[in-house]
């Protein structure tokens, strides 16, 4: 059994494998680390490329596109390591990126998962949207990051060069204990993609484990390789999965109240999409997300019953009000 398995889930991403896999292999060249590529039923020639160019790398071929959540669940069931590292195919690694993550987890047994600082590949002076320097969630379930709140992404001026306990670690580069991943119930297949790592980290914290961002490790993420920002499919998944997550995990009687408030705020987002952004596709995506949430409520309640719900910390204020009304655009202002 290896200490670390770095698992890259690929879907029609041959160009990312060509560009970034040599870098990954260079910076994962340890006897105790292996690199695995799992193909999510790609329709391009990703598998032929892997078999011809990298025959010595374990290639897991999945029967269909299970999405991020289901794809990783299927792939990790075929991997045996103390730690899993879920790595997007469009991430560039740096010298000494992995050792700080391993060292921190080895010496802090109360920590279930960590992430590095994630910076933007094409704007490497700035943090990256999906993860930045650690993920957080407000009391209404809105996710944000140290270094990114809504669409405001900060420049890295070393203002966040410290380890910090956070609420979730980014799925772009998620380092998690195998036993914790399994104990938490793995990723939720029904999410397909987007926010599934936040849902998982919520359950990890309910088990009593902590989540950290480790400042001594940095990676660079392209982002939007499969679904770019502004894509209606991404809007749909983000709105739907956010409601899924709250319904499943929010402890006590606060869940119905928070779902109700989120419905009102999502309605305002739909009005903004139609009348301010002039984006009918986004409005339809939000409506579709809510419809599918309502139809999924019975199954979500069953999942909720199976989760040992414990109140976990969140940002105690509304990030929506802080950002849009009080003009607090940066994490350091909160």
VEXSE-97140 format. One record per atom (N, C-alpha, C): x negated, z negated, y. Coordinates in steps of 0.1 Angstrom, whole numbers, plus 2048, in hexadecimal, padded with zeros to 3 digits. Layout:
<rs>
XZY;...
</rs>
This chain:
<rs>
7F88007F4;800800800;7F780080D;7FA809816;7F380A822;7F87FE82C;7F07FB835;7F47F183F;7FE7F8849;7FB80484D;80380B857;807819852;81381D853;81882B851;81D83085E;81683A863;81B84186F;82484C86B;83184B86D;83A855868;84085D874;83E86A873;84287487D;84E87B877;85A87A87E;86688187A;86788E881;86789987A;8678A6880;8748AE87E;8798B4889;8848BD887;8828C9890;87F8D588A;87C8E1891;8718DF89C;8678D7898;85D8D48A2;84F8D889F;84E8E4899;8418EA895;8378EA8A1;83C8ED8AD;8338EE8B8;82E8E08BC;8368D58BA;8318C88BC;8268C48B2;8298C78A5;81F8C489B;8128CC89D;8138D88A1;8078E08A4;7FF8D98AF;8068D58B9;8008CF8C5;7FA8C18C3;8028B98BD;7FF8AA8BD;7FA8A48B0;7FD8AB8A4;7F98A5898;7EA8A3897;7E18AD89B;7D38AB89B;7CF89E8A2;7D589C8AE;7D38908B6;7D78838AE;7E28838A7;7E78788A0;7DD875894;7D987F88D;7CF87D882;7C2877887;7BE87C893;7B1877898;7B186889B;7BD8648A1;7BE8568A5;7C584D89B;7C785288F;7CC84A884;7C284A878;7B684D87A;7AC84F870;7A684186B;7AF839864;7AB82C85F;7AF82C850;7A7825848;7AA82483A;7B781D838;7BB815841;7C880D83F;7D4814845;7D282084A;7DD827851;7DF83584B;7EC838849;7EF846845;7F984C84E;7F985A84F;802861857;80B86984D;818868850;82286F848;82B877851;82E88384D;83888B854;84488D84C;85088A852;85D88C84B;864897852;8688A184B;86F8AC850;87E8AB84F;8858AB85A;8948A985A;89B8B6858;8988BD84D;89E8CA84A;89D8D4855;8918D685A;88E8DF865;8928EE861;8968F686A;899904868;88E90D86D;884907873;87890F877;86E90F86C;86291286E;858913863;84F906863;8548FB867;84D8EE868;8478EB85A;84F8EC850;84B8E8842;8408F183D;8418FE83F;83790783B;82A904842;82B90184F;81F8FE857;8188F2852;8208E784F;81A8DB849;8138DD83C;81A8E4833;8158E7826;8088EF826;8078F882F;7FC901830;7F08FB838;7F38F4843;7E98EF84C;7E58E1849;7EE8D9843;7EB8CB841;7F08C7833;7EA8CD828;7EF8CA81B;7EC8BC816;7E38B581D;7DF8A8818;7E889D81F;7F08A1828;7F989782F;806896827;80B88A824;81888981D;82388F826;82A89881F;83689F826;84289B81E;84B894825;85889181F;86289B824;8698A281B;8738AC81E;8818A681C;8888A5827;8968A0826;8A08AB823;8AB8A881D;8B48B2818;8BD8B8824;8BE8B082F;8C68B583A;8C18AE847;8C68B2852;8C28AB85F;8CB89E860;8C489385D;8CB88685E;8CA88086C;8C4887876;8C2881883;8B6878883;8B487288E;8A886888F;8AB85C886;8B6856887;8B984A880;8B984C871;8C285586C;8C285885E;8B685E858;8AF867860;8A386D85B;898863859;896859862;88C84F860;890845855;89D842853;8A183A848;89E84183B;8A084E83A;89D85582D;88E85582B;886858836;87885A834;87184D831;875842838;86E835836;87182F829;87C833822;87F82E815;87483480B;86D83E80F;863844806;85484180B;853837814;846833819;844824816;838820812;83581280F;82980E817;82C805821;82280082A;8277F2830;81D7EA835;8217DE83B;8287E0848;8237EA850;8297ED85C;82D7FC85D;8397FF862;83D80D865;83A810874;83581C877;834820885;83C82D886;84782C88C;85083888E;84B83F89B;84684C899;83F8538A4;8468608A6;84A8638B2;8508708B6;84587B8B4;8498878B1;83F8928AF;8398978BC;83E8938C7;8398988D4;83288C8DC;82A8848D4;8238798DA;81487B8D8;80C8798E2;7FE87A8E2;7F886C8E2;7EF8698D9;7E985C8D7;7DB85B8DF;7D784F8E1;7CA84D8E8;7C18458DF;7B48448E3;7AA83C8DC;7AF82D8DD;7AE8268D2;7B18188D1;7C08158D4;7C981E8D0;7D781C8D2;7DE8148C7;7D98158BB;7DF80F8B0;7DB8008AD;7CE7FE8AF;7C87F18AB;7CF7E58B3;7D27E78C0;7D97DB8C7;7E77D88C1;7EE7E38BD;7FB7E08B7;7FA7D98AA;7F17DD8A1;7EF7D6895;7EA7C8897;7E07C689F;7DB7B98A2;7E57AF8A7;7EE7B48B0;7F87AB8B5;8027A78AB;8067B18A3;8107AD898;80A7A488D;7FD7A788A;7F679E880;7F5790885;7F478E892;7F2780897;7FE77A89D;80978189D;81677B8A3;82177E898;82277588F;82C778884;83A777889;83D772895;84A77189A;84F77D8A1;8467878A2;8497948A8;84C79E89E;8587A489F;85D7AE895;8597BC898;8587C08A5;8557CD8A8;84E7CE8B6;8467D88B8;83F7DA8C5;83F7E98C8;83B7EB8D5;8397F98D9;82D7F98E2;8268048E4;81B8058EE;8228088FC;81A808906;81E80E913;81F81D911;82A823915;82D831913;82D838920;824842922;82384992E;82785892C;82A85F937;82F86C936;823876934;82487E92A;81A888926;817892932;821897938;81F8A1942;81E89B950;81F88E951;81D88795E;81787A95B;80A87A956;80486F950;801863959;804865966;80285996F;80F85196F;81A856968;82684F969;82A84A95B;83384095A;83983C94E;842847948;84584693B;84E84F935;85C84A935;866852936;87484E937;87884592B;87584991F;87B842913;87183890E;87082C915;869821910;86081B91A;859823922;85081E92D;848812928;84980792F;8417FB92C;8497F0926;8537F491E;85C7EA917;86A7EC91B;8737EB911;8817ED913;8897E1915;8937E191E;89C7D6921;8AA7DB921;8B37D1920;8C27D4920;8C97CA929;8D27CE931;8DA7C5939;8E67BF932;8ED7B6938;8F77AF931;9037B792E;9047C3934;90F7CD930;90A7D8926;8FE7D6922;8F97DF917;8F17EC91D;8EE7EC92A;8E77F792F;8D87F692D;8D27FF926;8C37FE924;8BB803930;8B07FD932;8A680293D;8997FD938;88E801940;8817FE93C;8797F8947;86E7F1943;8647ED94D;85C7F9950;85F7FE95C;85980B960;863817961;86F81595D;87981F95E;88781995E;88E81B969;89C81696A;8A582396E;8AE826965;8B6832967;8AD83E968;8AE846973;8A5851975;89984F97D;896843981;88B83F989;87F83B97F;87584397F;869841976;85E83D97F;85783297C;84D82D985;83F833982;83783498C;82983798A;82282B984;81882D97B;811822975;80581F97E;806814985;7FC80F98E;7F6802988;7F780197B;7F37F5973;7FB7E8977;8077EB97C;8107DF97F;8167D9973;8157E0967;81B7DA95B;8107D9950;8047D6954;7F97D594A;7F97C7943;8047C493D;8057B7936;80F7B892B;80C7B1920;8167B0915;8227A991B;82E7AE916;83A7A891A;8447A890E;84B79D90D;85679D904;8627A590A;8677AE902;8727B7907;87E7B68FE;8887BE900;8947BE8F8;8947C98EE;88D7D48F0;88C7DF8E6;87F7E78E8;87A7ED8DD;86E7F58DD;8738038DB;86C80D8E2;87081B8E2;86E8218D4;8788298D0;8778318C4;86D83C8C4;86883F8D0;85D8498D1;8508448CA;84E8378CA;8428318C4;8468238C0;84D8218B5;8528148B1;84A80F8A6;8448038A8;83B7FD89D;8437F1898;8477F188C;84F7E6886;84B7E2878;84D7D5875;84A7D0868;8547D785E;84F7DB853;8587E1848;8637D7844;85F7CA842;8697C183D;8737BD848;86F7BE854;8797BB85F;8827C7861;87D7D3860;8857DF860;8907DF855;88C7DB849;8967DA83F;89F7CE840;89A7C3844;8A37B7846;8AD7B9851;8AA7C185B;8B37C4866;8BD7CE862;8BC7D5857;8C67DF853;8C27ED856;8B57EF85A;8B07FC85D;8B7802869;8B580F86C;8BC816877;8CA819872;8D381A87C;8E181D879;8E382C878;8E583286C;8E784086B;8F1846874;8FC83F877;90784487F;90384788D;8F8841892;8F384489F;8EE8528A0;8E8858896;8E2865894;8D586589D;8D78648AA;8CB8648B3;8CF85D8C0;8C58578C7;8C78508D4;8CD8428D2;8C58398D7;8C882A8D8;8C88248CA;8C582B8C0;8C58258B3;8BA81A8B2;8AF81C8B9;8A48128B9;8A88068C1;8B08088CB;8B57FC8D3;8BE7F48CA;8C77FA8C3;8D07F48BA;8C87EC8AF;8BE7F38AA;8B57EC89F;8AE7E08A5;8A97E18B1;8A17D68B7;8AB7CB8BB;8B77CE8BE;8C17C38C0;8C37BB8B4;8C47C28A8;8C67BB89C;8B97B3898;8AD7B989B;8A17B2898;8A07A58A0;8A47A58AC;8A47998B4;8AE78F8AF;8B97948AA;8C378A8A5;8BE783898;8B4789892;8AE783886;8A377888B;8A1777898;89876D89D;88A7738A0;88878089F;87B7868A2;87A78A8B0;86E78C8B6;86C7908C3;86879F8C3;86A7A58CF;8657B38D1;85B7B38DD;8507BA8DC;8467BA8E6;8427C88EA;83D7C98F6;8367D58FB;8277D08FC;81E7D88F6;8107D48F6;8087DD8FF;8037D790A;7FD7DE915;7F07E5912;7E97DF908;7DC7E5904;7DD7F28FD;7E97F78FA;7EB8038F3;7F380D8FB;7EF8198FC;7F6823904;7F78308FC;8038368FD;8058448F8;80C84C902;80C859900;81286390A;81C86B903;82886B908;834871902;83987C90A;83B888904;84189390B;85089090F;85888C905;866889907;86F895908;87B893903;88589E903;8818AA8FB;8798A88F0;8758B38E8;8818B98E0;88A8B08DC;8968B58D5;8A28B78DE;8A58AD8E6;8B08AE8EF;8AB8AA8FD;8AA8B3906;8A58B0914;8AF8A891C;8AA8A1926;8B289992F;8BD8A3935;8C989E936;8D48A793B;8DB8AF931;8D78AF925;8DE8B691A;8EB8AF917;8F68B6917;9038AF914;9038A7907;8FC8AD8FD;8FB8A68F0;8F48988F1;8EA8988FA;8E388B8FC;8EC881904;8F488690D;8FD87E915;90787890B;90D880902;91787C8F9;9118718F0;9058738EA;8FF8698E1;8FC85C8E8;8F785D8F4;8F38518FC;9008488FF;90B84F904;917847907;91D8428FA;91E84A8F0;9258458E4;91D83A8DD;91083C8DC;9088328D5;9068258DC;9078268E9;9068198F1;9138118EE;91E8178ED;92A8108E9;92A80B8DB;9258138D2;92380F8C4;91A8028C4;90F8028CB;9067F78CB;90C7EA8D0;9137EB8DB;91A7DF8E0;9247D98D6;92C7E28D1;9377DE8C8;9327D78BB;9267DC8B6;9207D78AA;91A7C98AD;9127C88B8;9097BD8B9;90C7B28C3;9147B58CC;9177AB8D7;91E79F8D0;9187938D3;91D7878CD;92A7828D4;93377C8CC;93E7748D2;94977D8D9;9517768E1;95C77D8E7;9587868F3;94B7868F6;94678E901;94779D8FE;9477A08F1;9477AE8ED;9537B68F3;9607B28F1;96B7BA8F6;96A7BB905;9667B090C;9657B191B;95B7BC91F;94F7BB918;9457C591C;9487D3919;94F7D590E;9547E390A;95E7E7915;9677DF91A;9707E2924;9697E6931;9607DE935;9597E1942;9517EE940;94B7F0935;9437FD932;94D809933;95980792E;96281292F;96581693D;96780C946;96980F954;95D81695A;951810957;94581695D;942824958;94582694B;943834945;94D83D94C;95983894F;963841956;95E845964;95783B96B;95183F978;946849976;93E84896B;934852968;93A85F966;94586095F;94C86D95D;95187396A;95686A973;95A86F981;94E875988;94386D988;93787298E;93287F988;93388197B;92E88D975;93789997A;94489797B;94D8A297F;94C8A598E;94D89B996;94F89D9A4;94289D9AD;9388969A8;92B8969AF;92189F9A9;91F89E99C;9158A7996;91B8B4992;9288B6993;92F8C298F;92B8C7981;92B8BD978;9268BF96A;9328BC961;93A8C795E;9458C5955;9418C2947;9358C7943;9308C5935;92D8B6933;9288AF93D;9258A193C;93289993B;93C89C943;949895942;94F897935;94F8A392F;9548A5922;94C89D917;93F89C919;937894910;93A886910;93D88091C;94187291D;94F870917;958879919;965877913;964878904;95C8818FF;95A8838F0;9548768EA;94A8708F2;9448648ED;94E8598EC;9578588F5;96184D8F5;96B84F8EA;96F85C8E8;97885F8DD;97285B8CF;96685F8CD;95F85C8C1;95D84D8BF;95A8468CA;9598378C9;9668318C5;9718358CA;97E82F8C7;9818318B8;97E83D8B3;9818408A5;97783989C;96C8358A1;96282E898;96381F898;96D81A8A1;96E80B8A2;970804895;97980988B;97A80287F;96D800877;96580B876;95880A86F;94E801877;94F801884;9467F988C;9497EA88A;9567E7889;95A7D9886;9557D5879;9557DD86F;9507DA862;9417D7863;9397E086A;92B7DD86C;9297D0874;9317CE87D;9307C2885;9317B587C;93A7B5873;93C7AA86A;9307A8861;9297B385E;91D7B1855;9117AC85C;9117AC86A;9067A8872;907799875;8FC792873;8FC784877;8FA783886;90478388E;90378489C;8FF7778A3;8F47788AA;8EE76D8B2;8ED7728C0;8F076A8CA;8EE76E8D8;8DF76F8DB;8DB77B8E0;8CD77D8E3;8CC7808F2;8C077E8F8;8BE77F906;8C178E90B;8C578F917;8C679C91E;8C379992D;8C27A4934;8C17A3942;8CE79E948;8CE79394F;8DB78B952;8E379295C;8DE79C963;8E67A296E;8E97B1969;8F17B7971;8F57C596F;8EA7CE975;8E37D696C;8D97DF971;8E07EA979;8EC7ED977;8F37F797F;8F57F398D;8F97E698F;8FA7E199D;8ED7E09A3;8E37DB99C;8D67D99A2;8D07E69A6;8D27F099F;8CC7FE9A2;8D48059AC;8E18069AB;8E980F9B3;8EE8089C0;8F07FB9BF;8F57F49CB;8EA7ED9D3;8E17E69CC;8D77DE9D2;8C97E69D3;8C97F29CF;8BE7FB9D1;8B17F69CA;8B27EF9BF;8A77EA9B8;8A37F49AD;8997FD9B1;8968089A8;88B80599F;8837FA9A1;8787F7999;8797EA991;8747E9986;8757DD97D;8707D1984;8657D298C;85F7C7993;8687C199E;8737C89A2;87C7C49AC;8877BB9A6;8897BC999;8947B5992;8927A6992;
</rs>
